Amino acid sequence: MSANRSYFMLLVFVTLVSVVAMSGVLFQPAEWYEHLDKPLWTPPNWLFLPVWSALYLMIAIAGWLIFLNDNRSLKVLWVCQLF
């Protein structure tokens, strides 16, 4: 596989995972979540966007690397965990 095609596939994986990540907007916590008594070690709300963005980017890169491989069972597992 050429390098250009390989990097194009990485872009496809990043786009696919981004679409799945955006579906999380449908499941935002309700107002009751803000009123919970949370432990002191609960991270601040502003930290969730960069952390989850990094996690989803790593999921996309892992999928790209798995699909460059010929292991069918790994591909099936990656697709299952995405959905």
Distance bins in CASP14 RR format, pairs under 12 A and 6 or more apart:
PFRMAT RR
TARGET T0000
AUTHOR 0000-0000-0000
RMODE 2
METHOD distances of the structure
MODEL  1
1 7 0 0 0 0 0 1 0 0 0 0 0
1 8 0 0 0 0 1 0 0 0 0 0 0
1 9 1 0 0 1 0 0 0 0 0 0 0
1 10 0 0 0 0 0 1 0 0 0 0 0
1 64 0 0 0 0 0 1 0 0 0 0 0
1 67 0 0 0 0 0 1 0 0 0 0 0
1 68 1 0 0 1 0 0 0 0 0 0 0
1 69 0 0 0 0 0 1 0 0 0 0 0
1 70 0 0 0 0 0 1 0 0 0 0 0
2 8 0 0 0 0 1 0 0 0 0 0 0
2 9 0 0 0 0 0 1 0 0 0 0 0
3 9 0 0 0 0 0 1 0 0 0 0 0
3 10 0 0 0 0 0 1 0 0 0 0 0
3 68 0 0 0 0 0 1 0 0 0 0 0
4 10 0 0 0 0 0 1 0 0 0 0 0
4 11 0 0 0 0 0 1 0 0 0 0 0
5 11 0 0 0 0 0 1 0 0 0 0 0
5 12 0 0 0 0 0 1 0 0 0 0 0
5 64 0 0 0 0 0 1 0 0 0 0 0
5 67 0 0 0 0 0 1 0 0 0 0 0
5 68 0 0 0 0 0 1 0 0 0 0 0
6 12 0 0 0 0 0 1 0 0 0 0 0
6 13 0 0 0 0 0 1 0 0 0 0 0
6 64 0 0 0 0 1 0 0 0 0 0 0
6 65 0 0 0 0 0 1 0 0 0 0 0
6 67 0 0 0 0 0 1 0 0 0 0 0
6 68 1 0 0 1 0 0 0 0 0 0 0
7 13 0 0 0 0 0 1 0 0 0 0 0
7 14 0 0 0 0 0 1 0 0 0 0 0
7 61 0 0 0 0 0 1 0 0 0 0 0
7 64 0 0 0 0 1 0 0 0 0 0 0
7 68 0 0 0 0 0 1 0 0 0 0 0
8 14 0 0 0 0 0 1 0 0 0 0 0
8 15 0 0 0 0 0 1 0 0 0 0 0
8 64 0 0 0 0 0 1 0 0 0 0 0
9 15 0 0 0 0 0 1 0 0 0 0 0
9 16 0 0 0 0 0 1 0 0 0 0 0
9 60 0 0 0 0 0 1 0 0 0 0 0
9 61 0 0 0 0 0 1 0 0 0 0 0
9 63 0 0 0 0 1 0 0 0 0 0 0
9 64 1 0 0 1 0 0 0 0 0 0 0
9 65 0 0 0 0 0 1 0 0 0 0 0
9 66 0 0 0 0 0 1 0 0 0 0 0
9 67 1 0 0 1 0 0 0 0 0 0 0
9 68 1 0 0 1 0 0 0 0 0 0 0
10 16 0 0 0 0 0 1 0 0 0 0 0
10 17 0 0 0 0 0 1 0 0 0 0 0
10 57 0 0 0 0 0 1 0 0 0 0 0
10 60 1 0 0 1 0 0 0 0 0 0 0
10 61 1 0 0 1 0 0 0 0 0 0 0
10 62 0 0 0 0 0 1 0 0 0 0 0
10 63 0 0 0 0 1 0 0 0 0 0 0
10 64 1 0 1 0 0 0 0 0 0 0 0
10 65 0 0 0 0 1 0 0 0 0 0 0
10 67 0 0 0 0 1 0 0 0 0 0 0
10 68 0 0 0 0 1 0 0 0 0 0 0
11 17 0 0 0 0 0 1 0 0 0 0 0
11 18 0 0 0 0 0 1 0 0 0 0 0
11 60 0 0 0 0 1 0 0 0 0 0 0
11 61 0 0 0 0 0 1 0 0 0 0 0
11 64 0 0 0 0 1 0 0 0 0 0 0
12 18 0 0 0 0 0 1 0 0 0 0 0
12 19 0 0 0 0 0 1 0 0 0 0 0
12 60 0 0 0 0 1 0 0 0 0 0 0
12 63 0 0 0 0 0 1 0 0 0 0 0
12 64 0 0 0 0 1 0 0 0 0 0 0
12 67 0 0 0 0 1 0 0 0 0 0 0
13 19 0 0 0 0 0 1 0 0 0 0 0
13 20 0 0 0 0 0 1 0 0 0 0 0
13 56 0 0 0 0 0 1 0 0 0 0 0
13 57 0 0 0 0 1 0 0 0 0 0 0
13 58 0 0 0 0 0 1 0 0 0 0 0
13 59 0 0 0 0 1 0 0 0 0 0 0
13 60 1 0 1 0 0 0 0 0 0 0 0
13 61 1 0 0 1 0 0 0 0 0 0 0
13 62 0 0 0 0 1 0 0 0 0 0 0
13 63 1 0 1 0 0 0 0 0 0 0 0
13 64 1 0 1 0 0 0 0 0 0 0 0
13 65 0 0 0 0 1 0 0 0 0 0 0
13 66 0 0 0 0 1 0 0 0 0 0 0
13 67 1 0 0 1 0 0 0 0 0 0 0
13 68 0 0 0 0 0 1 0 0 0 0 0
13 75 0 0 0 0 0 1 0 0 0 0 0
13 78 0 0 0 0 1 0 0 0 0 0 0
13 79 0 0 0 0 0 1 0 0 0 0 0
13 82 0 0 0 0 1 0 0 0 0 0 0
14 20 0 0 0 0 0 1 0 0 0 0 0
14 21 0 0 0 0 0 1 0 0 0 0 0
14 53 0 0 0 0 0 1 0 0 0 0 0
14 56 0 0 0 0 1 0 0 0 0 0 0
14 57 1 0 0 1 0 0 0 0 0 0 0
14 58 0 0 0 0 0 1 0 0 0 0 0
14 59 0 0 0 0 1 0 0 0 0 0 0
14 60 1 0 1 0 0 0 0 0 0 0 0
14 61 0 0 0 0 1 0 0 0 0 0 0
14 62 0 0 0 0 0 1 0 0 0 0 0
14 63 0 0 0 0 0 1 0 0 0 0 0
14 64 0 0 0 0 1 0 0 0 0 0 0
15 21 0 0 0 0 0 1 0 0 0 0 0
15 22 0 0 0 0 0 1 0 0 0 0 0
15 56 0 0 0 0 0 1 0 0 0 0 0
15 57 0 0 0 0 0 1 0 0 0 0 0
15 60 0 0 0 0 1 0 0 0 0 0 0
15 64 0 0 0 0 0 1 0 0 0 0 0
16 22 0 0 0 0 0 1 0 0 0 0 0
16 23 0 0 0 0 0 1 0 0 0 0 0
16 56 0 0 0 0 0 1 0 0 0 0 0
16 59 0 0 0 0 1 0 0 0 0 0 0
16 60 1 0 0 1 0 0 0 0 0 0 0
16 63 0 0 0 0 1 0 0 0 0 0 0
16 64 0 0 0 0 1 0 0 0 0 0 0
16 67 0 0 0 0 0 1 0 0 0 0 0
16 78 0 0 0 0 0 1 0 0 0 0 0
16 79 0 0 0 0 1 0 0 0 0 0 0
16 82 1 0 0 1 0 0 0 0 0 0 0
16 83 0 0 0 0 0 1 0 0 0 0 0
17 23 0 0 0 0 0 1 0 0 0 0 0
17 52 0 0 0 0 0 1 0 0 0 0 0
17 53 0 0 0 0 0 1 0 0 0 0 0
17 54 0 0 0 0 0 1 0 0 0 0 0
17 55 0 0 0 0 1 0 0 0 0 0 0
17 56 1 0 1 0 0 0 0 0 0 0 0
17 57 1 0 0 1 0 0 0 0 0 0 0
17 58 0 0 0 0 1 0 0 0 0 0 0
17 59 1 0 1 0 0 0 0 0 0 0 0
17 60 1 0 1 0 0 0 0 0 0 0 0
17 61 0 0 0 0 1 0 0 0 0 0 0
17 62 0 0 0 0 1 0 0 0 0 0 0
17 63 0 0 0 0 1 0 0 0 0 0 0
17 64 0 0 0 0 1 0 0 0 0 0 0
17 78 0 0 0 0 0 1 0 0 0 0 0
17 79 0 0 0 0 0 1 0 0 0 0 0
17 81 0 0 0 0 0 1 0 0 0 0 0
17 82 1 0 0 1 0 0 0 0 0 0 0
17 83 0 0 0 0 0 1 0 0 0 0 0
18 24 0 0 0 0 0 1 0 0 0 0 0
18 52 0 0 0 0 0 1 0 0 0 0 0
18 53 0 0 0 0 1 0 0 0 0 0 0
18 56 1 0 0 1 0 0 0 0 0 0 0
18 57 0 0 0 0 1 0 0 0 0 0 0
18 59 0 0 0 0 0 1 0 0 0 0 0
18 60 1 0 0 1 0 0 0 0 0 0 0
18 82 0 0 0 0 0 1 0 0 0 0 0
19 25 0 0 0 0 0 1 0 0 0 0 0
19 56 0 0 0 0 0 1 0 0 0 0 0
19 60 0 0 0 0 0 1 0 0 0 0 0
19 82 0 0 0 0 0 1 0 0 0 0 0
19 83 0 0 0 0 0 1 0 0 0 0 0
20 26 0 0 0 0 0 1 0 0 0 0 0
20 52 0 0 0 0 0 1 0 0 0 0 0
20 55 0 0 0 0 0 1 0 0 0 0 0
20 56 1 0 0 1 0 0 0 0 0 0 0
20 59 0 0 0 0 1 0 0 0 0 0 0
20 60 0 0 0 0 1 0 0 0 0 0 0
20 63 0 0 0 0 0 1 0 0 0 0 0
20 78 0 0 0 0 0 1 0 0 0 0 0
20 79 0 0 0 0 0 1 0 0 0 0 0
20 81 0 0 0 0 0 1 0 0 0 0 0
20 82 1 0 1 0 0 0 0 0 0 0 0
20 83 1 0 0 1 0 0 0 0 0 0 0
21 27 0 0 0 0 0 1 0 0 0 0 0
21 48 0 0 0 0 0 1 0 0 0 0 0
21 49 0 0 0 0 0 1 0 0 0 0 0
21 52 1 0 0 1 0 0 0 0 0 0 0
21 53 0 0 0 0 1 0 0 0 0 0 0
21 54 0 0 0 0 0 1 0 0 0 0 0
21 55 0 0 0 0 1 0 0 0 0 0 0
21 56 1 0 1 0 0 0 0 0 0 0 0
21 57 0 0 0 0 1 0 0 0 0 0 0
21 58 0 0 0 0 0 1 0 0 0 0 0
21 59 0 0 0 0 1 0 0 0 0 0 0
21 60 0 0 0 0 1 0 0 0 0 0 0
21 82 0 0 0 0 1 0 0 0 0 0 0
22 28 0 0 0 0 0 1 0 0 0 0 0
22 52 0 0 0 0 0 1 0 0 0 0 0
22 53 0 0 0 0 0 1 0 0 0 0 0
22 56 0 0 0 0 1 0 0 0 0 0 0
23 56 0 0 0 0 0 1 0 0 0 0 0
23 82 0 0 0 0 0 1 0 0 0 0 0
23 83 0 0 0 0 1 0 0 0 0 0 0
24 48 0 0 0 0 0 1 0 0 0 0 0
24 52 0 0 0 0 1 0 0 0 0 0 0
24 56 0 0 0 0 0 1 0 0 0 0 0
25 52 0 0 0 0 0 1 0 0 0 0 0
27 33 0 0 0 0 0 1 0 0 0 0 0
28 34 0 0 0 0 0 1 0 0 0 0 0
28 45 0 0 0 0 0 1 0 0 0 0 0
28 48 0 0 0 0 0 1 0 0 0 0 0
29 35 0 0 0 0 0 1 0 0 0 0 0
29 36 0 0 0 0 1 0 0 0 0 0 0
29 38 0 0 0 0 0 1 0 0 0 0 0
29 45 0 0 0 0 0 1 0 0 0 0 0
29 48 0 0 0 0 0 1 0 0 0 0 0
30 36 0 0 0 0 0 1 0 0 0 0 0
33 42 0 0 0 0 0 1 0 0 0 0 0
33 45 0 0 0 0 0 1 0 0 0 0 0
34 42 0 0 0 0 0 1 0 0 0 0 0
34 45 0 0 0 0 1 0 0 0 0 0 0
36 42 0 0 0 0 1 0 0 0 0 0 0
38 44 0 0 0 0 0 1 0 0 0 0 0
38 45 0 0 0 0 0 1 0 0 0 0 0
42 48 0 0 0 0 0 1 0 0 0 0 0
43 49 0 0 0 0 0 1 0 0 0 0 0
43 50 0 0 0 0 0 1 0 0 0 0 0
43 51 1 0 0 1 0 0 0 0 0 0 0
43 52 0 0 0 0 0 1 0 0 0 0 0
44 50 0 0 0 0 0 1 0 0 0 0 0
44 51 0 0 0 0 0 1 0 0 0 0 0
45 51 0 0 0 0 0 1 0 0 0 0 0
45 52 0 0 0 0 0 1 0 0 0 0 0
46 52 0 0 0 0 0 1 0 0 0 0 0
47 53 0 0 0 0 0 1 0 0 0 0 0
47 54 0 0 0 0 0 1 0 0 0 0 0
48 54 0 0 0 0 0 1 0 0 0 0 0
48 55 0 0 0 0 0 1 0 0 0 0 0
48 56 0 0 0 0 0 1 0 0 0 0 0
49 55 0 0 0 0 0 1 0 0 0 0 0
49 56 0 0 0 0 0 1 0 0 0 0 0
50 56 0 0 0 0 0 1 0 0 0 0 0
50 57 0 0 0 0 0 1 0 0 0 0 0
51 57 0 0 0 0 0 1 0 0 0 0 0
51 58 0 0 0 0 0 1 0 0 0 0 0
52 58 0 0 0 0 0 1 0 0 0 0 0
52 59 0 0 0 0 0 1 0 0 0 0 0
53 59 0 0 0 0 0 1 0 0 0 0 0
53 60 0 0 0 0 0 1 0 0 0 0 0
54 60 0 0 0 0 0 1 0 0 0 0 0
54 61 0 0 0 0 0 1 0 0 0 0 0
55 61 0 0 0 0 0 1 0 0 0 0 0
55 62 0 0 0 0 0 1 0 0 0 0 0
56 62 0 0 0 0 0 1 0 0 0 0 0
56 63 0 0 0 0 0 1 0 0 0 0 0
56 82 0 0 0 0 0 1 0 0 0 0 0
57 63 0 0 0 0 0 1 0 0 0 0 0
57 64 0 0 0 0 0 1 0 0 0 0 0
58 64 0 0 0 0 0 1 0 0 0 0 0
58 65 0 0 0 0 0 1 0 0 0 0 0
59 65 0 0 0 0 0 1 0 0 0 0 0
59 66 0 0 0 0 0 1 0 0 0 0 0
59 78 0 0 0 0 1 0 0 0 0 0 0
59 79 0 0 0 0 0 1 0 0 0 0 0
59 81 0 0 0 0 1 0 0 0 0 0 0
59 82 1 0 0 1 0 0 0 0 0 0 0
59 83 0 0 0 0 0 1 0 0 0 0 0
60 66 0 0 0 0 0 1 0 0 0 0 0
60 67 0 0 0 0 0 1 0 0 0 0 0
60 78 0 0 0 0 0 1 0 0 0 0 0
60 82 0 0 0 0 1 0 0 0 0 0 0
61 67 0 0 0 0 0 1 0 0 0 0 0
61 68 0 0 0 0 0 1 0 0 0 0 0
61 78 0 0 0 0 0 1 0 0 0 0 0
62 68 0 0 0 0 0 1 0 0 0 0 0
62 69 0 0 0 0 0 1 0 0 0 0 0
62 74 0 0 0 0 1 0 0 0 0 0 0
62 75 0 0 0 0 0 1 0 0 0 0 0
62 77 0 0 0 0 0 1 0 0 0 0 0
62 78 1 0 0 1 0 0 0 0 0 0 0
62 79 0 0 0 0 0 1 0 0 0 0 0
62 81 0 0 0 0 1 0 0 0 0 0 0
62 82 0 0 0 0 0 1 0 0 0 0 0
63 69 0 0 0 0 1 0 0 0 0 0 0
63 71 0 0 0 0 0 1 0 0 0 0 0
63 74 0 0 0 0 1 0 0 0 0 0 0
63 75 0 0 0 0 1 0 0 0 0 0 0
63 76 0 0 0 0 0 1 0 0 0 0 0
63 77 0 0 0 0 0 1 0 0 0 0 0
63 78 1 0 1 0 0 0 0 0 0 0 0
63 79 0 0 0 0 1 0 0 0 0 0 0
63 81 0 0 0 0 1 0 0 0 0 0 0
63 82 0 0 0 0 1 0 0 0 0 0 0
64 75 0 0 0 0 0 1 0 0 0 0 0
64 78 0 0 0 0 1 0 0 0 0 0 0
65 71 0 0 0 0 0 1 0 0 0 0 0
65 74 0 0 0 0 1 0 0 0 0 0 0
65 75 0 0 0 0 0 1 0 0 0 0 0
65 78 0 0 0 0 1 0 0 0 0 0 0
66 72 0 0 0 0 0 1 0 0 0 0 0
66 73 0 0 0 0 0 1 0 0 0 0 0
66 74 1 0 1 0 0 0 0 0 0 0 0
66 75 1 0 1 0 0 0 0 0 0 0 0
66 76 0 0 0 0 1 0 0 0 0 0 0
66 77 0 0 0 0 1 0 0 0 0 0 0
66 78 1 0 1 0 0 0 0 0 0 0 0
66 79 0 0 0 0 1 0 0 0 0 0 0
66 80 0 0 0 0 0 1 0 0 0 0 0
66 81 0 0 0 0 0 1 0 0 0 0 0
66 82 0 0 0 0 0 1 0 0 0 0 0
67 74 0 0 0 0 1 0 0 0 0 0 0
67 75 1 0 0 1 0 0 0 0 0 0 0
67 76 0 0 0 0 0 1 0 0 0 0 0
67 77 0 0 0 0 0 1 0 0 0 0 0
67 78 1 0 0 1 0 0 0 0 0 0 0
67 79 0 0 0 0 1 0 0 0 0 0 0
67 82 0 0 0 0 0 1 0 0 0 0 0
68 74 0 0 0 0 0 1 0 0 0 0 0
68 75 0 0 0 0 0 1 0 0 0 0 0
68 78 0 0 0 0 0 1 0 0 0 0 0
69 75 1 0 0 1 0 0 0 0 0 0 0
69 77 0 0 0 0 0 1 0 0 0 0 0
69 78 0 0 0 0 0 1 0 0 0 0 0
71 77 0 0 0 0 1 0 0 0 0 0 0
71 78 0 0 0 0 1 0 0 0 0 0 0
72 78 0 0 0 0 0 1 0 0 0 0 0
72 79 0 0 0 0 0 1 0 0 0 0 0
73 79 0 0 0 0 0 1 0 0 0 0 0
73 80 0 0 0 0 0 1 0 0 0 0 0
74 80 0 0 0 0 0 1 0 0 0 0 0
74 81 0 0 0 0 0 1 0 0 0 0 0
75 81 0 0 0 0 0 1 0 0 0 0 0
75 82 0 0 0 0 0 1 0 0 0 0 0
76 82 0 0 0 0 0 1 0 0 0 0 0
76 83 0 0 0 0 0 1 0 0 0 0 0
77 83 0 0 0 0 0 1 0 0 0 0 0
END
